[in-house]
């Protein structure tokens, strides 16, 4: 039987992760992310997918970042009614991410209508908070390291992957062939998470390469300590921009560690983030 794999996002760019696996009788979507970044990319979120959403049987999520889950409410709005499988922590994070995204989409549309800068009259959100909340109905958690049958000749297993809380890579066995989707891979050394597991084998490997040509700094704690003490010595203020999911928590842990070991003074610290 012929198996087709379609790259619907994160191909030639980083965001908008979506892989469609089509056996002819069963359609699986691995990740369902939003395109982010420059306007040309964001406009892709309004494009029609080359598949009828109601014909997708199931969605499998590697982790809860917006560029991997943020298109879910839009797909449900267009008719998707299948199950959405992921680890329990991923689904909890995804709920927070989608509700926040729906709220932001509404606010941006309202602002465009008030200020009149959109060519669309009226400007409408990609999806709203209610639609984001409605999409949670299709969430189903799955245990890690256990095979689960999806259809005749098709089964799936989710494996620990580091990166953020709940993140996994996905092993999808289709008619005897093993497809492995890496998702976003965690670092071997992480201050909050264990190193990612590694798949033992695969017939087809779909792997992210965002930092494939980069070498991550080993000791971020030393660098942070240097910046803090140099700035505080000048009676300055340190502002640390950060992603809300995982990065903010890593920073909080590092700051607590430095403060509790008296490597930095007992100074006030403020976290300003609705999701952090």
N, C-alpha and C positions, 0 to 999 in steps of 0.2 A: 504493500500500500504506500502511496506517495505521501510524504510529509513535507509541508511547506513552512518555512520560517520567514516572517516578514518583520523588518526593522522599522518600527513606526515612530521612533524617537531615539535620542542619545546616540545617533549615528552621524558622525561628522560634527557633532556638538556634544556638550556634556549633559544637558538637561532633557527632560521629556521622555524618560525611560519607558519604553513599551516594546515588548516582543510578542508577536502573535504567532502561535504554533497552530497550524491548521492541518488536520488529518483527512479532511474531506467530510468527516462525520462528527468531529468534535473540535471545538475551537478554545484554545487556552491563551489568556493574556498574562504574561509575566511582567509585573509592574504596570503602573498606570499613572505616570507622572506628568506634571506640568512643564512646559517649556518656560524657562526663565532667562532674564538678561535683557539684551537689546530688543527694541521694538519688533524687528523682523522675526525674532524668535518667538516673542510673546504672541504675535499675530497667528502663529501656527496653532495655538490653542483653539482658535475659532474655525480651523479647517476641518472639513469632514474626514473622518477616518475611512480608509479603504475597506471597511468591514461594517456590516450592520450591527450596532451594539446589542440588539436583542438576540443575535445569533451567537454571541460569545457565551460559552457555557460556564466558564469559571475564570476568576482572576487570582493569581498567586502573587503575593507581595514579599519582596526581599527585606524591606525595612521601611520606616515611617517618615523619611524625608519628603518634602513637598515635590521634588523633581522625580519621585518614584510613586507617589500616591495622590498627588493633587488634582489629577484629572478624573478621579472616581465619581464625584458628584455630577460632573458633566456627562459622563457615560451613563449613569443611572437616569439622569434627566432625559437622555436620548433613547432609553428603553432597555438598558441592561438589567436583567433580573436574576442573574446567577449568583452563586456563592463567591465570597471574597475570603480567601484563606491566607492566614499569616500567623506568626507566633503571637501569644497573648500580649506581651509588652509592645510589639509593633502595632497591634490594633489599638491599644490604649494611647500610644503616641499619635497614631494616625487620626484618632478622634479629635485630639487637641489641635493638630495641624489643620485638619479640614474645616473645623469650626472657625478657627482664626482666619483661614483663607477665605471662607465664605463671607465673613464680616468685612474683611479688607476689600473683597470684590464689590460688595454693596457700597462701601464708603467711597471707593474710587468712582463708581458710576454716579453716585449722588453728587460728588464734587464736580464731575464733568458736566452734569446737568445744571448745577448752580452757576458755574463759571463759563459755561458755553464753549469749551474748547474741543469738544468731540464733534466729529462730522456726522455722528449718528444722533438722530433726534427721535426719541430720547436715547441716551446711552444706557445700556443694560449690562448687568454683571454677567460674567461667564456662568456663575451660579451664585446663589445667595446662601445665607446662614441656614435657612430652613432646608434647602435642598442638600446642603452638606450634612445636616443632621439626619435627614431621611435616608441618606446612603448608608448610614451605620447599621441599618436593619439587615444588611446582607453580609455582615462580618461574622466569620466563624474562626475560632482559634484552632491551631493545630499543634500537636506535641512535636518537639524536635526529635530527630534521630529515629523516627518510626515511619515506615512506608504506609501510605494511605492510597487506596484504590480510588481513582476518579471515574474511570469508564473501562470498558472491556479492553484489556491490553495496555492501559495507561495508569501509571501510579506515580506518586510524588513523595519526596522526603525533604524536609527542611533541616539544615545543619547550621550550627553556630558559626558566626562570621566576624565577631568583634564589631568594629566601626561605631555603632551606637547600641544602646540597650535594645535587645530584641532582634537585632539584625541577623540575617541568615543568608546562606547561599542555597540554591534550590537544585535538587537532583530530580529530573523529570524523565522517567522511563516510558518510552512510547514504542510499542511493538518490538521490544527487545533492544532498542537503541537508547543509550543514556545521554541525555542533554543536561549539561550543567550550566547554570546561570549564576555568575559570581555575585551579583549585586555589587554594593560598595564594600571593599575589603578593608578590614581593620588593620592597624599597625601591629607588628610583632611586639612592640613595647608601648603600652598604653597605661596611663596612670589610674584608670578606672576599670578597664576591661581586660579579660584574658586574651591572649593571642588567638587569631582565628583558626578554626580547624581547616584541614586541607582535604579536598576530595581525593579518593584513592585512584579513581579512574574515570574516564569519560570518553564517549565516542565523539561528542561535539561540545566544545567549551566556549561559552560566551562570557568574555571577561572585560571588566572595566579597566580603563587605562588613564584615568584622570591625572594621576601623579606618576605615570610610568617612567617618565624621564627625569624625575626629581629624587633627590635624597633628602629625607626629612631630618631636621635637626634632632640630635639625640637628647640633649639636656635642656629642655625648655625651662625647667625650674631655675637653672643658673642664669639664663638670659633674663627671665622675668625679675629675679632678685636684683640683678644689676640695674635694670631700668627703674625699678621701684626706689632703690636706695639713692641712685643718682638724682632722681627727680625730687624725692623727699628732702634730700640734703639742700636743695635750692628752694625749699618750701613750696614746691609746685604741686599740681594735681595730676594724677595719672588717670587717663580715660582709656579703657580697654574695650574696643568694639569686638563683638563675638556673635557667632551663631547661637540661637537660643537653645537648640537641642544638642546636648552632649558637650559642646565646646564651653558653654557657660558653666556647666557643672564641673568640668575639668578645671576651669579657672578658679571657681569657688573653692575646690579642694586644694589647689596649689596655694592660694592665698591663706586659707586656714592653716595649712601645714607650715608656711613661712612665719605666720603670726604666732602659732602655738609653740614654735621652736625659737622664738625671739630673734629671728633673722631680720624681721622688719618691725618697726615700732607698732604700738597699739593704736592704730589709726582707724577712723570710721571708714567703713566700706559700704557702698550702696549698689544694689543690683536693680536696674530699671528695665524690666522686661515682663510683659504679660504672660509669656510662656516659659521664661527661664526658671 
